[in-house]
């Protein structure tokens, strides 16, 4: 007799997969994410993993997690609280239980709660099957995942240790049944991943099907959930992570500028994937160089820029510190160079796998001397494409180093991305020198109306010129110790960067009215939470707006006028108030910082609570519209 199953439709779901680093939670989350994206759901993800390559098993610090928020409406963030929590062991449950919604679904691998796991995790509750509080507060689904995985693989020529590595597929199969998902996309991914390992392919596919069948045949499971596709603008979409989008943006800029792309870097979390991914695209003429250290990475990129390449180097905060002197050289030479900083928690080694908007002040001021460079920031995984392209455009067209800021949250997160038409990407025009008149030497530091010097590369007849880090004489580029010349060159380099603002989109409000009571002013990866918070509070009648900055140096024109239109400016950041300091210093306006420095993104609940507390304070009173 076939069991009767009731289908329920819901608009959105947040799932958290959690377990040891070896439990495959990142892969499980990624496969579910790809499935949801190809189905047509909008989504946002937040992978969260320990700093150690192989963290101690069963420990709280060793928990690896993957959070996915997907739905039939527009999704801005990975979600504040979970509708479903998958806990593969005691530590995973202890770390994540506080964020599971009351009445939510708790799926536990019962074999992850043996005496050893309980002791290592300092777990002081009853095991889940005997925990009355868990059973009354949540829909508790205890599953002997390890045992059922081994049962599904009886007769397969693998050791028990190898079989146990497939247990994440059991959970994935069960969730595919639970949410009425076709597993074909995952089957195809596994076939590609294990193409050269047929036994492992057989094992993973068998366990995936076993998990699906477990949900389908177990009498106690009588409800499944449908999350319809989201209504999105027409176009070609793909699921993309931030570092992937960034790589495609660099390649697109190379194609549209007709400049060969060179990427020189030293591996560092969370920027290493940029090097790995670019190295796969030699078909586009991409040259990658894994340097012996950070200084060599930027040095090679400067050499490539001098040689006429679209030159890029990438790193995270500690590497930016090491690149500082060479970045000053690129600035002095006035060569186009893109420096990518995928930020992480600091200082020093800090929290290498955790996110933080840690390095804005470093990007703005972290060099010796008067060293102005352009600074722009990506705001989401998909936006990394546009921001990388724009960084290249500014660098080439204005002959200046450009620092592009991303962070771990963006780099490892994923979202549906509408693939742009190549024709929609504006061409990137380099500043080529005009042939000097006969008898007149080339003047490498003469400037056009934008204060930009021409890009003369080796081998161009008649354009020989001096390079180096010593101060340049205006026009000729000869070494100069003249005090007045030094002051002039310092000011002209600053004026050149300032003038970039004339070629940028004017500042505009992302959400809400152009004037009101509260402005949420943000940059980088806080975009989603600020947008969703603003939308929700507008619906509740508050006169609140959101303005998000891509361009941080120079700021876009019109920003001071917009800031003056609001009574209260709140600046949420995943740092200790870096943009707040800059805004106060630059525009002399009072701002209220909201800072979180926990290696985690800001969530909507805590930001709303902060705003409501502000509204209730005697100093601000009620600011409802």
JOURKA-V929439 format. One record per backbone hydrogen bond with DSSP energy under -1.0 kcal/mol. CO is the residue of the C=O (numbers start at 1). NH is the residue of the N-H. If there is no record, write none. Layout:
BEGIN
CO,NH
CO,NH
END
This chain:
BEGIN
6,224
8,226
11,72
13,70
14,83
14,84
15,68
16,86
17,66
18,88
19,64
20,23
24,28
25,29
26,30
27,31
28,32
29,33
30,34
31,35
32,36
33,37
34,38
35,39
36,40
36,41
40,230
42,71
44,69
46,67
48,65
56,59
60,63
64,19
65,48
66,17
67,46
68,15
69,44
70,13
71,42
82,101
83,105
84,16
85,107
86,18
87,109
89,93
90,94
91,95
92,96
93,97
96,99
97,100
99,82
101,104
104,139
105,85
106,141
107,87
108,143
109,112
110,113
112,90
114,118
115,119
116,120
117,121
118,123
119,122
127,130
128,131
131,135
132,136
133,137
134,138
137,103
138,140
139,106
141,108
143,110
143,145
144,148
145,149
146,150
147,151
148,152
149,153
151,154
153,156
156,158
159,163
160,164
163,166
164,167
166,169
167,171
168,172
169,173
170,174
171,175
172,176
173,177
174,178
175,179
176,181
177,180
178,225
183,187
184,188
185,189
186,190
187,191
188,192
189,193
190,194
192,195
194,197
197,201
198,202
199,203
200,204
201,205
202,206
203,207
204,208
205,209
206,210
207,211
208,212
209,213
210,214
211,215
212,216
213,217
214,218
218,221
222,6
224,8
226,10
236,419
238,417
240,415
241,245
242,246
243,247
244,248
245,249
246,250
247,251
248,252
249,253
250,254
251,255
252,256
253,257
254,259
256,428
260,310
261,287
262,312
263,289
265,291
268,271
268,272
271,274
272,276
273,277
274,278
275,279
277,280
278,281
281,284
281,286
282,285
287,263
289,265
293,297
294,298
295,299
296,300
297,301
298,302
299,303
300,304
301,305
302,306
303,307
304,309
305,308
309,311
310,262
311,338
312,264
313,340
315,342
316,320
317,321
318,322
319,323
323,327
324,328
325,329
326,330
327,331
328,332
329,333
330,335
337,402
338,313
339,404
340,315
341,343
341,406
343,408
345,351
351,345
351,354
354,345
356,358
359,363
360,364
361,365
362,366
365,367
369,371
374,403
375,552
375,553
376,405
382,385
383,387
384,388
385,389
386,390
387,391
388,392
389,393
390,394
391,395
392,396
393,397
394,398
395,400
401,374
402,339
403,376
404,341
405,378
406,343
407,411
408,412
409,413
410,242
411,243
413,242
415,240
417,238
421,424
422,425
430,432
431,455
437,440
443,446
448,451
452,448
457,460
460,463
471,480
473,477
474,476
475,445
478,473
482,486
483,487
484,488
485,489
486,490
487,491
488,492
489,493
490,494
491,495
492,496
493,497
494,498
495,499
498,501
499,502
500,503
501,504
511,546
516,567
517,568
518,545
519,570
520,547
522,549
523,526
524,527
526,530
527,531
528,532
529,533
530,534
531,535
532,536
533,537
534,538
535,539
537,542
538,541
541,625
542,544
543,517
543,518
545,520
546,510
546,511
547,522
550,377
553,375
556,559
557,507
558,562
559,563
560,564
562,565
563,566
565,516
568,519
569,592
570,521
571,594
573,596
574,357
577,581
578,582
579,583
580,584
581,585
582,586
583,587
584,588
592,571
594,573
599,355
603,607
604,608
605,609
606,610
607,611
608,612
609,613
610,614
611,615
612,616
617,621
END
